[in-house]
């Protein structure tokens, strides 16, 4: 079957759009940055995912690398003490956990 011009266009658009979704998310994010809808430091954090090395996760639902990311995130002003909030919440949940 020979595709009609519209179908060919739709197919090319779909192949382009879904062929590299990470690229499109990055482009969408850059548009949000230009419109000041997301903070540049938060966007930079998401792209780089810095971690604090040699930390041990105090909670069972996060591995050490994830906990290192949480610790790095807690160093940002917007997320100050986020790591402590997770620790306290996990402690409270463990008290009420049915064993």
N, CA, C and O atoms as a DFTB+ gen file, in Angstrom:
396 C
 N C O
     1  1       0.839      -1.175       0.000
     2  2       0.000       0.000       0.000
     3  2       0.886       1.240       0.000
     4  3       1.816       1.345       0.800
     5  1       0.602       2.158      -0.877
     6  2       1.344       3.412      -0.943
     7  2       0.641       4.407      -0.034
     8  3      -0.552       4.662      -0.200
     9  1       1.367       4.972       0.927
    10  2       0.715       5.887       1.855
    11  2       0.321       7.187       1.168
    12  3       1.020       7.678       0.281
    13  1      -0.794       7.722       1.588
    14  2      -1.209       9.030       1.094
    15  2      -0.292      10.076       1.721
    16  3       0.348       9.796       2.734
    17  1      -0.214      11.262       1.151
    18  2       0.668      12.283       1.736
    19  2       0.368      12.565       3.207
    20  3       1.290      12.742       4.003
    21  1      -0.904      12.609       3.572
    22  2      -1.246      12.875       4.964
    23  2      -0.796      11.727       5.863
    24  3      -0.230      11.956       6.932
    25  1      -1.047      10.498       5.433
    26  2      -0.622       9.352       6.232
    27  2       0.893       9.297       6.346
    28  3       1.423       8.961       7.405
    29  1       1.592       9.624       5.269
    30  2       3.052       9.635       5.305
    31  2       3.537      10.689       6.294
    32  3       4.474      10.460       7.058
    33  1       2.879      11.852       6.264
    34  2       3.245      12.910       7.205
    35  2       2.995      12.471       8.642
    36  3       3.847      12.657       9.510
    37  1       1.826      11.889       8.890
    38  2       1.505      11.420      10.243
    39  2       2.500      10.358      10.694
    40  3       2.924      10.357      11.850
    41  1       2.871       9.461       9.798
    42  2       3.814       8.408      10.154
    43  2       5.175       9.004      10.482
    44  3       5.799       8.617      11.470
    45  1       5.641       9.944       9.661
    46  2       6.941      10.573       9.909
    47  2       6.927      11.357      11.215
    48  3       7.888      11.321      11.984
    49  1       5.832      12.062      11.457
    50  2       5.724      12.827      12.695
    51  2       5.746      11.895      13.906
    52  3       6.429      12.165      14.893
    53  1       4.995      10.801      13.822
    54  2       4.957       9.847      14.937
    55  2       6.321       9.211      15.138
    56  3       6.777       9.067      16.272
    57  1       6.974       8.830      14.053
    58  2       8.294       8.207      14.168
    59  2       9.294       9.189      14.766
    60  3      10.144       8.811      15.573
    61  1       9.186      10.445      14.365
    62  2      10.095      11.457      14.899
    63  2       9.785      11.743      16.369
    64  3      10.692      11.837      17.196
    65  1       8.522      11.878      16.679
    66  2       8.121      12.234      18.043
    67  2       8.430      11.114      19.033
    68  3       8.929      11.368      20.129
    69  1       8.134       9.881      18.645
    70  2       8.311       8.770      19.581
    71  2       9.642       8.069      19.416
    72  3       9.980       7.187      20.206
    73  1      10.403       8.447      18.399
    74  2      11.700       7.812      18.183
    75  2      12.713       8.176      19.241
    76  3      13.569       7.360      19.583
    77  1      12.637       9.385      19.769
    78  2      13.584       9.818      20.787
    79  2      12.846      10.679      21.815
    80  3      12.963      11.905      21.800
    81  1      12.090      10.039      22.702
    82  2      11.298      10.826      23.654
    83  2      12.147      11.646      24.617
    84  3      11.712      12.707      25.065
    85  1      13.354      11.176      24.944
    86  2      14.199      11.938      25.869
    87  2      14.579      13.285      25.257
    88  3      14.631      14.297      25.956
    89  1      14.842      13.293      23.960
    90  2      15.195      14.542      23.275
    91  2      14.027      15.519      23.333
    92  3      14.223      16.714      23.551
    93  1      12.822      15.016      23.138
    94  2      11.658      15.887      23.152
    95  2      11.358      16.403      24.553
    96  3      10.900      17.535      24.711
    97  1      11.609      15.593      25.561
    98  2      11.425      16.079      26.929
    99  2      12.412      17.199      27.226
   100  3      12.078      18.178      27.894
   101  1      13.644      17.042      26.715
   102  2      14.647      18.076      26.921
   103  2      14.230      19.365      26.226
   104  3      14.361      20.447      26.799
   105  1      13.733      19.262      25.010
   106  2      13.270      20.447      24.281
   107  2      12.095      21.077      25.012
   108  3      12.050      22.298      25.164
   109  1      11.141      20.267      25.470
   110  2      10.002      20.791      26.228
   111  2      10.482      21.499      27.487
   112  3       9.947      22.544      27.856
   113  1      11.488      20.933      28.147
   114  2      12.018      21.534      29.360
   115  2      12.682      22.870      29.068
   116  3      12.570      23.811      29.855
   117  1      13.378      22.953      27.933
   118  2      14.022      24.220      27.568
   119  2      12.975      25.307      27.315
   120  3      13.193      26.473      27.645
   121  1      11.855      24.925      26.738
   122  2      10.770      25.892      26.533
   123  2      10.248      26.367      27.883
   124  3      10.009      27.560      28.069
   125  1      10.071      25.446      28.824
   126  2       9.606      25.831      30.160
   127  2      10.608      26.750      30.851
   128  3      10.216      27.663      31.578
   129  1      11.907      26.511      30.627
   130  2      12.927      27.385      31.192
   131  2      12.812      28.794      30.636
   132  3      12.883      29.772      31.381
   133  1      12.634      28.894      29.324
   134  2      12.522      30.213      28.697
   135  2      11.290      30.963      29.188
   136  3      11.303      32.190      29.285
   137  1      10.234      30.231      29.495
   138  2       9.000      30.858      29.987
   139  2       9.030      31.051      31.503
   140  3       8.038      31.478      32.095
   141  1      10.158      30.739      32.128
   142  2      10.333      30.858      33.584
   143  2       9.298      30.057      34.369
   144  3       8.851      30.493      35.429
   145  1       8.919      28.895      33.857
   146  2       7.959      28.042      34.556
   147  2       8.654      27.002      35.432
   148  3       8.018      26.377      36.280
   149  1       9.951      26.817      35.229
   150  2      10.738      25.961      36.117
   151  2      12.013      26.699      36.479
   152  3      12.511      27.512      35.700
   153  1      12.537      26.416      37.652
   154  2      13.742      27.060      38.144
   155  2      14.976      26.444      37.488
   156  3      15.061      25.224      37.351
   157  1      15.929      27.276      37.084
   158  2      17.127      26.795      36.398
   159  2      17.955      25.856      37.281
   160  3      18.483      24.861      36.785
   161  1      18.076      26.150      38.569
   162  2      18.876      25.284      39.450
   163  2      18.210      23.919      39.637
   164  3      18.897      22.902      39.724
   165  1      16.884      23.892      39.697
   166  2      16.177      22.612      39.813
   167  2      16.308      21.806      38.525
   168  3      16.476      20.587      38.567
   169  1      16.232      22.481      37.384
   170  2      16.406      21.814      36.101
   171  2      17.814      21.247      35.986
   172  3      17.999      20.120      35.527
   173  1      18.801      22.025      36.401
   174  2      20.188      21.564      36.374
   175  2      20.362      20.338      37.263
   176  3      21.063      19.394      36.898
   177  1      19.724      20.354      38.425
   178  2      19.803      19.208      39.327
   179  2      19.232      17.955      38.655
   180  3      19.829      16.881      38.725
   181  1      18.076      18.099      38.006
   182  2      17.450      16.948      37.351
   183  2      18.319      16.391      36.227
   184  3      18.382      15.177      36.032
   185  1      18.980      17.265      35.497
   186  2      19.837      16.799      34.401
   187  2      21.089      16.099      34.914
   188  3      21.481      15.058      34.387
   189  1      21.705      16.655      35.920
   190  2      22.987      16.129      36.403
   191  2      22.832      15.056      37.479
   192  3      23.694      14.185      37.601
   193  1      21.765      15.099      38.252
   194  2      21.516      14.242      39.406
   195  2      22.777      14.057      40.249
   196  3      23.318      12.955      40.344
   197  1      23.237      15.160      40.863
   198  2      24.408      15.028      41.733
   199  2      24.054      14.211      42.973
   200  3      22.912      14.225      43.431
   201  1      25.034      13.508      43.503
   202  2      24.812      12.718      44.713
   203  2      25.920      12.998      45.713
   204  3      27.031      13.376      45.342
   205  1      25.606      12.809      46.967
   206  2      26.603      12.835      48.020
   207  2      27.112      11.403      48.148
   208  3      26.326      10.473      48.326
   209  1      28.405      11.232      48.058
   210  2      28.999       9.889      48.088
   211  2      29.160       9.371      49.509
   212  3      29.180      10.134      50.474
   213  1      29.274       8.067      49.606
   214  2      29.571       7.368      50.865
   215  2      28.549       7.640      51.967
   216  3      28.912       7.862      53.122
   217  1      27.264       7.620      51.597
   218  2      26.202       7.727      52.592
   219  2      25.415       6.425      52.587
   220  3      25.325       5.743      51.566
   221  1      24.855       6.094      53.722
   222  2      24.042       4.891      53.855
   223  2      22.606       5.319      54.086
   224  3      22.320       6.140      54.957
   225  1      21.718       4.759      53.304
   226  2      20.311       5.120      53.415
   227  2      19.736       4.635      54.737
   228  3      19.881       3.463      55.084
   229  1      19.083       5.530      55.479
   230  2      18.482       5.134      56.747
   231  2      17.088       4.515      56.574
   232  3      16.483       4.054      57.542
   233  1      16.591       4.510      55.343
   234  2      15.256       3.977      55.089
   235  2      15.361       2.809      54.121
   236  3      16.254       2.769      53.274
   237  1      14.442       1.858      54.253
   238  2      14.544       0.651      53.436
   239  2      14.021       0.824      52.012
   240  3      14.280      -0.029      51.163
   241  1      13.298       1.895      51.730
   242  2      12.726       2.066      50.397
   243  2      13.610       2.894      49.458
   244  3      13.230       3.117      48.309
   245  1      14.784       3.358      49.921
   246  2      15.743       4.065      49.069
   247  2      17.104       3.398      49.172
   248  3      17.579       3.100      50.268
   249  1      17.734       3.163      48.015
   250  2      19.090       2.616      48.073
   251  2      20.077       3.743      48.373
   252  3      19.687       4.908      48.447
   253  1      21.351       3.399      48.545
   254  2      22.352       4.385      48.953
   255  2      22.558       5.486      47.910
   256  3      22.770       6.643      48.273
   257  1      22.500       5.145      46.631
   258  2      22.664       6.151      45.578
   259  2      21.492       7.130      45.606
   260  3      21.684       8.342      45.506
   261  1      20.278       6.599      45.744
   262  2      19.107       7.473      45.834
   263  2      19.190       8.379      47.059
   264  3      18.841       9.558      46.995
   265  1      19.649       7.822      48.161
   266  2      19.776       8.624      49.375
   267  2      20.842       9.711      49.180
   268  3      20.692      10.822      49.688
   269  1      21.908       9.395      48.452
   270  2      22.914      10.404      48.128
   271  2      22.319      11.537      47.306
   272  3      22.694      12.696      47.482
   273  1      21.385      11.208      46.403
   274  2      20.688      12.233      45.634
   275  2      19.789      13.081      46.508
   276  3      19.706      14.296      46.327
   277  1      19.113      12.446      47.462
   278  2      18.258      13.185      48.404
   279  2      19.108      14.134      49.242
   280  3      18.720      15.278      49.480
   281  1      20.267      13.659      49.689
   282  2      21.163      14.509      50.486
   283  2      21.645      15.707      49.668
   284  3      21.737      16.819      50.188
   285  1      21.955      15.480      48.377
   286  2      22.369      16.589      47.509
   287  2      21.207      17.559      47.301
   288  3      21.402      18.775      47.306
   289  1      20.015      17.029      47.121
   290  2      18.827      17.872      46.945
   291  2      18.581      18.715      48.195
   292  3      18.169      19.871      48.096
   293  1      18.831      18.137      49.368
   294  2      18.608      18.854      50.632
   295  2      19.589      20.012      50.807
   296  3      19.383      20.867      51.667
   297  1      20.648      20.049      50.007
   298  2      21.590      21.168      50.060
   299  2      21.072      22.399      49.313
   300  3      21.622      23.492      49.455
   301  1      20.017      22.221      48.518
   302  2      19.415      23.355      47.805
   303  2      18.460      24.074      48.754
   304  3      17.797      23.440      49.574
   305  1      18.393      25.398      48.640
   306  2      17.540      26.186      49.536
   307  2      16.073      25.761      49.485
   308  3      15.395      25.725      50.511
   309  1      15.586      25.438      48.279
   310  2      14.179      25.083      48.126
   311  2      13.827      23.763      48.822
   312  3      12.665      23.528      49.152
   313  1      14.819      22.912      49.045
   314  2      14.573      21.585      49.618
   315  2      15.331      21.375      50.926
   316  3      15.638      20.244      51.301
   317  1      15.626      22.460      51.606
   318  2      16.353      22.388      52.869
   319  2      15.632      21.453      53.841
   320  3      14.420      21.568      54.025
   321  1      16.357      20.541      54.456
   322  2      15.844      19.571      55.442
   323  2      14.905      18.517      54.854
   324  3      14.203      17.833      55.599
   325  1      14.886      18.379      53.546
   326  2      14.053      17.344      52.927
   327  2      14.490      15.957      53.388
   328  3      13.650      15.083      53.600
   329  1      15.795      15.748      53.544
   330  2      16.303      14.464      54.016
   331  2      15.813      14.159      55.426
   332  3      15.464      13.021      55.738
   333  1      15.790      15.170      56.265
   334  2      15.310      14.983      57.642
   335  2      13.812      14.662      57.655
   336  3      13.359      13.845      58.457
   337  1      13.046      15.303      56.769
   338  2      11.609      15.022      56.674
   339  2      11.365      13.566      56.297
   340  3      10.458      12.926      56.829
   341  1      12.168      13.046      55.384
   342  2      12.021      11.643      54.975
   343  2      12.355      10.726      56.137
   344  3      11.640       9.756      56.391
   345  1      13.435      11.026      56.845
   346  2      13.826      10.189      57.979
   347  2      12.741      10.163      59.051
   348  3      12.396       9.095      59.557
   349  1      12.206      11.318      59.398
   350  2      11.170      11.402      60.435
   351  2       9.900      10.690      59.975
   352  3       9.289       9.947      60.743
   353  1       9.504      10.915      58.726
   354  2       8.302      10.263      58.201
   355  2       8.456       8.748      58.192
   356  3       7.521       8.023      58.533
   357  1       9.637       8.268      57.802
   358  2       9.878       6.826      57.794
   359  2       9.837       6.257      59.204
   360  3       9.346       5.149      59.418
   361  1      10.348       7.009      60.156
   362  2      10.314       6.566      61.551
   363  2       8.875       6.476      62.051
   364  3       8.498       5.500      62.699
   365  1       8.083       7.483      61.752
   366  2       6.681       7.475      62.179
   367  2       5.937       6.308      61.535
   368  3       5.166       5.614      62.198
   369  1       6.173       6.096      60.238
   370  2       5.515       4.973      59.554
   371  2       5.949       3.635      60.117
   372  3       5.138       2.714      60.214
   373  1       7.216       3.510      60.492
   374  2       7.675       2.235      61.035
   375  2       7.061       1.943      62.405
   376  3       6.896       0.781      62.776
   377  1       6.728       2.983      63.147
   378  2       6.092       2.787      64.451
   379  2       4.687       2.193      64.257
   380  3       4.262       1.337      65.033
   381  1       3.977       2.644      63.234
   382  2       2.621       2.193      62.998
   383  2       2.531       1.000      62.050
   384  3       1.438       0.515      61.757
   385  1       3.674       0.532      61.574
   386  2       3.697      -0.575      60.622
   387  2       3.242      -1.864      61.304
   388  3       3.701      -2.204      62.394
   389  1       2.337      -2.568      60.644
   390  2       1.861      -3.851      61.191
   391  2       2.858      -4.926      60.807
   392  3       3.183      -5.112      59.634
   393  1       3.335      -5.628      61.822
   394  2       4.356      -6.656      61.569
   395  2       3.772      -8.036      61.710
   396  3       4.480      -9.028      61.534
